[in-house]
């Protein structure tokens, strides 16, 4: 059984606060390559005053429309917001939505050298219709077929060129076709040869792809689903973490537990329980992107797994206290170190 390190209230003493500040103040030295699915998030905002006479559904009177980079590009935006250098790599269609995403990246000062254009694929779009601050429906336009060998080869070429300028590689797997078993095998081998850490935000059905990575950050649903066989008895959290470590041969498994915080399993047998840092939760959208972004940034500048997990937990506590898909900043994060919690 794993050795439990901590299960108490998350409080930072002065020595720990100073150490965490030093880590965050070095984020501007971190260089992160983020590989995965590029997504355009579309939001249609409106009001509902009546039910359709055609079907029992609300009629939304549209007031405005907005777009945001999503998926891997939201992770890139989190890293940029924390002052890290980021190299995103993924596939877009040769369409207006792909052009919108590329333009947004340039506006945010994010490198576009890893953007692979494939005229045979559409850009992935998630459209959310929101009325009176409530999501009415979401619909997706996408292709989830695996990318072509030509696209995969271009990604591998980009990764190979960037290795010397990279501290950590993040794999963002949304199951939209970019992350394939062969591609990931090549990327992991390159990273291991270059002694670069690889951190994965996983897709449940792809867990077999991630063998040999440094760390993985599933939520509790993904973690349980990856190790549960058939309809057997419910596994404990400790059993899930141990099985994932063994199955993947990785250094650590960081399982996010929603309102219950996080659990960090390390191959040395340590289990660290971290209580949630959020005082109030308004919106959990994008919290997982913040966790893996800050976790990778901290590892890139020399933090231990435990330090990186605790800092990422505080960062997640900040973004869930904001409406919409949000990011945080070094200033907000350092302010949260003063009492080990997020200021309301």
ZAMARGU-4260 file (C-alpha; in steps of 0.2 Angstrom, whole numbers, plus 5000, padded with zeros to 4 digits):
<rodrens>
0) 5000/5000/5000 | 5006/5018/4997 | 5013/5028/5011 | 5001/5043/5015 | 5010/5059/5016
5) 4997/5072/5019 | 4978/5072/5021 | 4976/5088/5032 | 4971/5106/5028 | 4982/5113/5015
10) 4992/5127/5024 | 5009/5135/5019 | 5022/5139/5032 | 5033/5154/5028 | 5047/5143/5022
15) 5036/5134/5010 | 5028/5151/5004 | 5046/5157/5000 | 5050/5141/4991 | 5034/5142/4980
20) 5037/5160/4976 | 5054/5156/4970 | 5047/5142/4959 | 5033/5154/4951 | 5046/5168/4949
25) 5056/5156/4937 | 5041/5152/4926 | 5047/5165/4914 | 5062/5153/4911 | 5051/5138/4907
30) 5049/5132/4889 | 5035/5120/4886 | 5030/5111/4870 | 5011/5107/4870 | 5005/5093/4858
35) 4987/5089/4855 | 4970/5093/4848 | 4967/5112/4843 | 4949/5117/4846 | 4939/5133/4843
40) 4927/5136/4857 | 4911/5146/4851 | 4899/5154/4862 | 4882/5160/4857 | 4874/5171/4870
45) 4855/5175/4871 | 4839/5176/4881 | 4824/5163/4882 | 4807/5170/4883 | 4796/5156/4876
50) 4796/5138/4871 | 4795/5133/4852 | 4778/5128/4845 | 4787/5116/4834 | 4795/5105/4849
55) 4797/5107/4868 | 4813/5116/4867 | 4818/5134/4871 | 4819/5148/4858 | 4835/5157/4861
60) 4835/5175/4855 | 4854/5178/4851 | 4862/5193/4858 | 4880/5190/4854 | 4893/5178/4848
65) 4911/5175/4854 | 4926/5164/4851 | 4940/5157/4861 | 4955/5145/4858 | 4951/5129/4866
70) 4959/5112/4869 | 4978/5112/4867 | 4977/5131/4864 | 4969/5134/4880 | 4983/5125/4889
75) 4995/5136/4878 | 4986/5152/4884 | 4987/5146/4902 | 5006/5144/4900 | 5007/5161/4891
80) 4997/5169/4905 | 5009/5162/4918 | 5024/5170/4908 | 5031/5153/4901 | 5036/5151/4883
85) 5025/5139/4874 | 5026/5130/4858 | 5009/5122/4853 | 5008/5109/4840 | 4992/5102/4832
90) 4982/5101/4816 | 4969/5114/4809 | 4958/5113/4794 | 4961/5125/4779 | 4945/5135/4783
95) 4939/5151/4791 | 4939/5144/4809 | 4957/5138/4807 | 4962/5155/4801 | 4953/5163/4816
100) 4963/5152/4828 | 4980/5155/4820 | 4976/5174/4820 | 4971/5173/4839 | 4988/5164/4843
105) 4998/5178/4834 | 4988/5191/4844 | 4992/5182/4860 | 5011/5181/4855 | 5010/5162/4854
110) 5022/5154/4841 | 5012/5147/4826 | 5027/5136/4819 | 5018/5120/4825 | 5002/5123/4816
115) 4999/5109/4804 | 4986/5114/4790 | 4977/5099/4783 | 4964/5104/4769 | 4956/5087/4771
120) 4951/5089/4789 | 4939/5102/4797 | 4944/5113/4811 | 4936/5106/4827 | 4923/5118/4834
125) 4913/5116/4850 | 4898/5128/4850 | 4889/5132/4866 | 4872/5141/4867 | 4870/5150/4883
130) 4854/5159/4889 | 4853/5168/4906 | 4870/5161/4911 | 4865/5143/4908 | 4871/5132/4894
135) 4856/5126/4884 | 4865/5115/4872 | 4882/5111/4865 | 4886/5104/4848 | 4902/5099/4840
140) 4908/5099/4822 | 4924/5089/4820 | 4933/5074/4813 | 4939/5061/4825 | 4948/5051/4812
145) 4967/5048/4815 | 4978/5061/4807 | 4987/5056/4791 | 5005/5049/4791 | 5010/5065/4782
150) 5003/5076/4796 | 5011/5064/4809 | 5028/5066/4801 | 5026/5085/4801 | 5023/5085/4819
155) 5037/5073/4823 | 5049/5085/4813 | 5043/5100/4823 | 5045/5091/4839 | 5063/5086/4834
160) 5067/5104/4830 | 5061/5110/4846 | 5068/5098/4858 | 5084/5108/4862 | 5073/5123/4867
165) 5061/5112/4877 | 5060/5108/4896 | 5044/5099/4897 | 5032/5091/4884 | 5013/5091/4887
170) 5002/5079/4878 | 4984/5086/4877 | 4973/5071/4871 | 4955/5076/4868 | 4952/5061/4856
175) 4950/5071/4841 | 4963/5062/4830 | 4980/5070/4833 | 4986/5059/4847 | 4989/5042/4839
180) 4999/5027/4847 | 5013/5028/4833 | 5015/5047/4835 | 5016/5046/4854 | 5028/5031/4854
185) 5040/5042/4843 | 5038/5058/4854 | 5040/5048/4870 | 5056/5040/4863 | 5063/5057/4857
190) 5059/5065/4874 | 5067/5050/4884 | 5083/5051/4873 | 5084/5070/4876 | 5080/5068/4895
195) 5064/5079/4893 | 5049/5076/4905 | 5032/5071/4897 | 5016/5075/4906 | 4999/5069/4899
200) 4981/5075/4901 | 4974/5059/4895 | 4959/5052/4885 | 4952/5037/4894 | 4952/5025/4879
205) 4970/5029/4875 | 4978/5025/4892 | 4988/5011/4883 | 4997/5024/4873 | 5005/5033/4888
210) 5017/5020/4893 | 5034/5027/4898 | 5028/5045/4901 | 5034/5055/4916 | 5017/5059/4924
215) 4999/5059/4920 | 4985/5070/4926 | 4968/5061/4924 | 4952/5066/4933 | 4944/5053/4945
220) 4932/5047/4931 | 4946/5044/4919 | 4957/5036/4932 | 4944/5023/4937 | 4939/5020/4920
225) 4956/5016/4914 | 4959/5002/4927 | 4942/4995/4930 | 4939/4978/4921 | 4921/4973/4918
230) 4909/4975/4932 | 4920/4970/4947 | 4919/4977/4964 | 4923/4996/4966 | 4941/5000/4968
235) 4948/5011/4981 | 4957/5027/4976 | 4974/5019/4982 | 4971/5004/4971 | 4968/5015/4956
240) 4983/5025/4958 | 4994/5010/4961 | 4987/5001/4946 | 4990/5016/4935 | 5008/5018/4940
245) 5011/5000/4937 | 5002/5000/4920 | 5011/5015/4913 | 5028/5014/4921 | 5027/5032/4925
250) 5035/5042/4939 | 5019/5049/4945 | 5000/5049/4943 | 4991/5065/4949 | 4972/5062/4950
255) 4961/5077/4951 | 4946/5074/4963 | 4935/5089/4960 | 4929/5096/4977 | 4940/5084/4986
260) 4956/5091/4979 | 4970/5080/4972 | 4979/5064/4975 | 4998/5062/4970 | 5004/5044/4968
265) 5023/5043/4965 | 5033/5027/4960 | 5043/5028/4977 | 5027/5023/4986 | 5021/5040/4992
270) 5003/5046/4991 | 5000/5064/4994 | 4982/5070/4997 | 4980/5089/4994 | 4963/5097/4999
275) 4955/5109/4987 | 4961/5127/4988 | 4945/5134/4981 | 4933/5144/4993 | 4919/5146/4981
280) 4917/5137/4964 | 4908/5146/4950 | 4914/5137/4935 | 4925/5121/4933 | 4928/5124/4914
285) 4946/5124/4910 | 4952/5119/4927 | 4961/5103/4921 | 4970/5114/4908 | 4976/5125/4922
290) 4982/5110/4932 | 4993/5102/4919 | 4999/5119/4913 | 5005/5125/4931 | 5011/5107/4935
295) 5022/5106/4920 | 5029/5124/4922 | 5034/5120/4940 | 5043/5104/4934 | 5051/5113/4921
300) 5060/5125/4933 | 5065/5112/4946 | 5050/5109/4957 | 5048/5091/4965 | 5032/5082/4960
305) 5024/5086/4977 | 5028/5105/4975 | 5022/5105/4957 | 5005/5097/4962 | 5002/5108/4977
310) 5006/5124/4966 | 4994/5117/4952 | 4981/5114/4965 | 4981/5132/4971 | 4981/5138/4953
315) 4965/5127/4949 | 4957/5135/4965 | 4959/5152/4957 | 4952/5148/4940 | 4936/5139/4947
320) 4932/5155/4956 | 4930/5164/4940 | 4916/5163/4927 | 4920/5155/4910 | 4936/5147/4904
325) 4948/5157/4914 | 4967/5158/4917 | 4977/5164/4931 | 4993/5175/4933 | 5009/5173/4943
330) 5003/5188/4954 | 4987/5179/4958 | 4995/5163/4962 | 5008/5171/4973 | 4995/5180/4983
335) 4986/5164/4986 | 5002/5157/4994 | 5000/5169/5009 | 4987/5158/5018 | 4987/5142/5007
340) 4970/5146/5000 | 4962/5156/4986 | 4957/5174/4991 | 4938/5176/4989
</rodrens>
